[in-house]
Amino acid sequence: GLKDYVIIKLAKSRLVTLQTMKSLEDKLPDKIFKRIHRSYIVNLDKLEAIVGNTVEIKEGEQQVKLPIGKNYKEELIALINENKL
């Protein structure tokens, strides 16, 4: 997220949209996407691991580490345990 602009990474491209992270979060299905930081929403299918205060996701063939915000970590771990992701 960049103020009121959001960068959406797709498999082979990216989009820049004029909206807030909150408005995007509200539009996305919460069973598939989860906010992990004030600047990041991830597809739960891409989630590989949680290591400390970071999430490892698969982006193509690469592993990418993203920070987990302290306000989001507990809920993310509960969701993972509840759904056995």
Secondary structure, 3 states (H helix, E strand, C coil): CECCEEEEECCCCEEEEECCHHHHHHHCCCCCEEEEECCEEEEHHHEEEEECCEEEEEECCEEEEEECCHHHHHHHHHHHHHHCC
